[in-house]
Structure formats: structure tokens, C-alpha cells
Amino acid sequence: MKVIPMSLDYFRHTITDEELFSLMEEKLYAAVIADACDQQGFPNQGMDHRIRLMTDSAVKVAGRAMTILTVDIYEITDDPYGREIEAIDNVKVNDIVVVCTNYSVRAGFWGQILSTAARARGAKGAVLDGLTRDVEKIKQMGFPVFACGRSVLDSKGRMTVVNYNCPVVCGGVLVRPGEIVFGDSDGVVVIPREREKEILEASFAKVEKENRTLEELRKGKFLREAYKKYGVL
């Protein structure tokens, strides 16, 4: 098994995005990344608890944000899906589609067709602060979707895409295109690009300390002793 060094130099010069995301999904989890964000002075990178995994509860997913901004509408326009189709057709390999609906409950913006189209372009999942539909079909696909709930209603005449690949606020977190997004059964966290490498390094370092702490706790060491030694809780 290949041992990958967890150093800033490694992240800067050696590892590809695909390798990094695979490693993150294997070793990390959302809570430890949130802790590393705290450590680096970014305490508000975890999305609202209402945004939860709607599909396989055991999944972990890491990728780069491809953002979409929607607004509510109250009429059927001449081209109701035009900008939406354009946005999805611009998805790239290793993207996680992040949709800002401003917590709209007008319709289920996401669904089976968008999941299929996005995955065909190489997307790894979708996160939205609104509603989704076709949940059972998306589960069968194995495509991770995080949302606030479900709706049977279509977006046509109810919601429309006004921009994409632009900064958005999703789940209370500012998300800029290309930033790393990580989601699991606990929720979704976004790594700010200006501290990406430092937060990654801190995340892997904390996991190592947590593993050592757990090992000693299982052997009977008191929590106070383990905390004094490793400084994690």
C-alpha cells in the first residue's frame, strides 16, 4: 500500500485532485475538516444542519464546487430550462454541484435527470439548500445528493437559474467556484481556497492524533491523560 506523506509540499507539488479526493474520502470526515477550519481561523465553514444526505448514509464525497444560483419565479417563461441546462452541461470531472436556492421550497430543483447528466460529465455529487425529488431513483444510481428535503414539484414556472460558476451562499457558507467541498452523513463543509493546503494538512494531522487517542483510550487510558498527550477531543 502506498504511503502518502501529509505535507504542504506534497499537496503543492505532487498529488493530483483525483488522488487527493480519494485520500480525503478514505481518511477524513466532515467534522475533522470543520475542526481544521476552526484552527485556521475559519469557524463558519460547516453548512446548515438542514442540509443532509438524502441518499446512501455511508457515503463520503470530496470534490471542487461548481456553483449554481437560482431564484423563485411565478410564471412559465419561453425557455424555462435554458440556463439550467447550460449550467449542467458545464460541469467538469470531480465537481460537486452546489446550488443556492435561498432555502426555496417552491419545487424540487434537483432530480434524477440532473443527477444523471451531472454524473456523465464527471460530477461526484450535488449539494443544495433547497429540495430534491426522485430520491429513490438517485439512491439506485449511487449519486450523493445533500438537500433540505423532498418535493414532488418540478422547477418549471417556479424556479430558474440566473447564474452559475459564481460565488454563492449555500447553507450559510460562502462557496466560490473551485473550492473543495466535503460531505458525509454529518453534513457538508467547505474549505476556503486561501487556506486550502494548511487546512488539509491540519485535517490529516488531527485524524492521526485522534487515531492514537482512540487506541490509548481502548487500552484503558483516562481521557484526561490522552487529551493532555494528544490535545484532541
Disulfide bonds with the S-S distance in Angstrom:
none
